[in-house]
Amino acid sequence: MTTNENRNTIVVMTLCNRPDYTRRVLDALAACDDSEQFPVAFSCEPVNREVIMLAKAFRQPSFVNVGKKKVGCNVNTYYALATGFGEYTRVIALEDDTVPGKDFLRFCDWGLTQYENDKSVFSISGYQRTPQAEVGFRNAVVRERWFTPWGWATWLDRWESVRSMWPGDDNEISWDTVIDKMTRGDRHEVRPMLARIQNIGAVGGVHVPSAAWHAANHYNPYWIDTVPGIRCDEWHEVPAVTTHALRKDHPC
């Protein structure tokens, strides 16, 4: 089966003022397996010309929306998702500090197809704080009642179930906390035991107090791009107790 065979999935990405991070994420996205199969839509805050130019220079097909004024992460994320779901039924969401691994898009495409009719699943996540002892679980996934906003994907009906309670400006609670603690309900995320996303946001993040804190809590040295192995074309779900890296135990 061809990746994004039905052409019903789009990648959306929020951008603001970190060009070095933006460049790394876009380079990785362009290098992803089957990247050319996915249209990309960027939602850019109007604050950094270099970031905007990087988005506009990204390969086609891509669409770049630059806001008329700075709106903050909550609203910009809403715009990005609403744009994607305005034309497509499945969306993969990235931020300017979430680096996709080489098979991230294929993984999301598999998960979106595999779990589309399982209404107990809210999202597919590419991030996992993979322990060294678990790097051999290359094509295993687990589910947990959680929501991780770093490299994730979902469906139109799930989006419709959360959009009405989306928070406004950034003086309110963060959008991902609202999903995790309120609008997701009891629904799960499905994520790989070997991470497909790297979080590089050590500098300039709203909720990251220091680079040292980021290194201790977010950065993951063990993920698909640092662990050699054969290509995965299929994944399978294993019991959540298989991993020692459940987010409820390591919430950062």
Secondary structure, DSSP 8 states (H G I E B T S, - for coil): --TTTTS-EEEEEEE-S-HHHHHHHHHHHHHSTTGGGS-EEEEE-TT-HHHHHHHHHS-SSEEEEE-SS---HHHHHHHHHHHHHHH-SEEEEE-TTEEE-TTHHHHHHHHHHHTTT-TTEEEEE------GGGTT-TTEEEEES----SSEEEEHHHHHHHGGG---STTS--HHHHIIIIITTT-EEEEESSBSEEE---SS-TT---HHHHHHHT--S-BTTTS-----S--EE--GGG-S--TTTS--
